[in-house]
């Protein structure tokens, strides 16, 4: 990607990365860290034509 000066890195997490759920506190910490990593990666690589993003999928699958 650096040689091509183009590319996209897409990370996915649950909605707890943005709006934490008390019952998933420990998982939310990891998701927030992944989101922060993606944002910092984007800020570092954007000038080189590489886009990094995080998509938080915020839904509960019920029975």
N, C-alpha and C positions, 0 to 999 in steps of 0.2 A: 504494500500500500504506500509506503514511503517513497519507493522508487517511482510508482505510477502517479504519485501525488493525487490519489483519489481512493475513496473507499468509505465504507460505513461499518461501524461496529454497533450492533444492537443487543442490548441486555434486557432481560425481562425479570420482573419481580412481582410479588403480590402487592396489593394496595397498602399493606402495612408499611411499606417504604415511605409512604406519604402521610397516611392517616392511621396510626398504630391501633391495633386491637389488643386490649388487655390480655385476652386469653392466648395470644400468640406473641407475647413480649420478646422472647428470646429470638424468634424467627424475624420479628420486625427489626431488631438490631442489625442482623446480617443483611436484610434487604435494604435498610437505609444506608449501610456501608457500601453495598453494591451500587446503589443509585449515586452516592457521592463520588465513588470511583469513576463511574461513567461521565459524570459532569466534569470532573477534573481532567479526565482523559480527553474529553472534547475540547476543553479550554487549552490544553497543551498541544493538541494536534490540528486544531481547526485551521491555523495558518498554513499547514502543509496539505490542505485539501482533504483531510480525513475527518469524517463526522462520527461522533460517538453519542449514543442516546440510550436512555432507559425507558422502557414501557412498563408501567405499573398496571397490572390487571386486577381490578378491584371488584371481585364478586365472590360470593360464597356459594358453593355447590351443596345444595340440600337434598335430603332424601324425599 
